[in-house]
Each structure stands twice: as C-alpha cells, then as structure tokens.
Amino acid sequence: MRKKKCKVCGAKLPLKKEKLKIIFENKHEGLETLTRGTGTKLYEAYDCEVCGCQNVVGVRYQLCAIEFDYGKEDLSGNLGAEGSE
C-alpha cells in the first residue's frame, strides 16, 4: 500500500483502521433526503494529525440490493417466446 500524505501540509497520514472515518456527501436537502436513496456518496477519509484537515483516500460503493429472477416471467407476464401466438 502506498503511503498517503496530507494534501494541505504534506504530513504522513495515520492509515490505521481505528483512525478511518466514513463520510458522506448528500446531494438532496430537507425531506427529500428521507425519501430518496440516490445521490449519496460514501468516502473513506483520515484526519491529519498535524493540521487537522480531512483527507479523502477512497470511495465506498454501496451494495445493490435488487434481486433478479431469470427464467420466470418477464415484465409483461409472458413466459418468454414459448406459448405466444
């Protein structure tokens, strides 16, 4: 793993699991944040021990919870090409 340095002061960042912070950026405001799941990005960040600024070191991708059931019915309710007239 490469050594990471602070983007502001150049000090070495403490890349330890205990120091890792998960931060998020939300694109929505107000009640829209409760009803919409899209627009939120998660990042991994560390705080610099020298200057105190936050340094983003990676992006966290969210797991897609959609299940697909291939081979049953398609969206129109037909069983594929079989049995269609």
C-alpha positions, 0 to 999 in steps of 0.5 A, a space after each residue: 500500500 502506498 503511503 498517503 500524505 496530507 494534501 494541505 501540509 504534506 504530513 504522513 497520514 495515520 492509515 490505521 483502521 481505528 483512525 478511518 472515518 466514513 463520510 458522506 456527501 448528500 446531494 438532496 436537502 430537507 425531506 427529500 433526503 428521507 425519501 430518496 436513496 440516490 445521490 449519496 456518496 460514501 468516502 473513506 477519509 483520515 484526519 491529519 494529525 498535524 493540521 487537522 484537515 480531512 483527507 479523502 483516500 477512497 470511495 465506498 460503493 454501496 451494495 445493490 440490493 435488487 434481486 433478479 429472477 431469470 427464467 420466470 416471467 418477464 415484465 409483461 407476464 409472458 413466459 418468454 417466446 414459448 406459448 405466444 401466438 
